[in-house]
Amino acid sequence: MSVRWLVDGYDEWLQREGVKVVGDLATDLMSVETAPWDRIGAEATFVHLDARGDTNNLYVVDVAPGKATDQVRHVYEAVTYVVDGSGFTTFEMPTGESRSFEWGRGSLFALPVNAPYRHHNASGVHRARLASVTWSNVTRSGTRLVSQMCRCSRVGRNVPSER
């Protein structure tokens, strides 16, 4: 196996995912265009602000009227702001218990690390637009086990790194 130098795992992951990426000094989250992202079963785009550095990223997800995202999970924290719309999120606790909460425009929330979850749009007419800030790019840049980041079975704040 040949050694590859100066490879950014995060950039490679974005290319493999085929997700839309936009960048600029500033971006209007209400009007940024989204495109299908198969991993979550909804339209999304990653927003890379010019001055963001390498410590975090932001992605916007549009949940279609009356629809939900696919179930996802990840071993990095994500803080989500509701840009527009209303709905609810369901997630699974380590005990298998399912929990949910409602959100609306202006809400801010975070889920337990690695908890399986889905976002649901409560409107049958209007999209719900969510913006999530994560540090997944740091984690993905520093590991070859990118696939493990979305399959680790432990949930909570002290999720050990997978080897």
Buried (B, 14 or more C-beta within 10 A) or exposed (E): EEEEEEEEBBEBBBEEBEBBBBEEEEBEBEEBEBEEBEBBBBBBBBBBBEEBEEEBBBBBBBBBEEBBBEEBBBBBBBBBBBBBBBBBBBBBEEEEEEEEEEBEEEBEBEBBBBBBBBBBBBBEEBBBBBBBBBBBBBBBBEBEBBEEBBEBEEBEEEBEEBE
